[in-house]
Amino acid sequence: MKALLVIDMLKDFIDEKGVLYTGEAGGKIIDFVKEKINSYRKQGYPIIFICDNHEKDDKEFNMFPPHCIAGEEGSNIIEELEVKEEYKIIKKRRYSAFFGTDLDIYLREKDIKEISLVGVCTNICVLYTAADGRNLDYKVNIYKEGVASFDNEAHKFALKEAEKTLGCSIL
């Protein structure tokens, strides 16, 4: 069984007024992400929204401006992606969707062995989720057309690193 992880498709990353706006690159992946969600849903595979969600005094704000603060508008999933009741939502405070969350438990309970990733940012949350997924022995796919970053060079490096070092499939 496999699952689709939709990573950080949140207003603070995708909306033009978002604190860590990924620029045009983030907007360009929305339609592809919607297609993948619909495709996985039709096949009966779980859809898991991974959502950055920080406290106001989070230590991550020593590196990045305050973003995706719990309860604030920027932490919401963008309206273009219709969130259905059957979708799982996992809130995270660090780059990896596995760190400090119940993602691994959820996947194992569903007997999921393969995860496919879409979302932002390729070189941060997508890459570190992929690394932890591989370290936990999941088969990891990354849809090249479904990921983006505010740094195109880092985006390209992350895809190469995921493929060459981590053994992810770049689709």
Secondary structure, DSSP 8 states (H G I E B T S, - for coil): -EEEEEE--BHHHHSTT-TT--THHHHHTHHHHHHHHHHHHHTT--EEEEEE-B-TT-GGGGTS-S-SBTTSGGGSB-TTS---TTSEEEEESSSSSSTTSSHHHHHHHTT--EEEEEEE-IIIIIHHHHHHHHHTT-EEEEEEEEEE-S-HHHHHHHHHHHHHTT--EE-
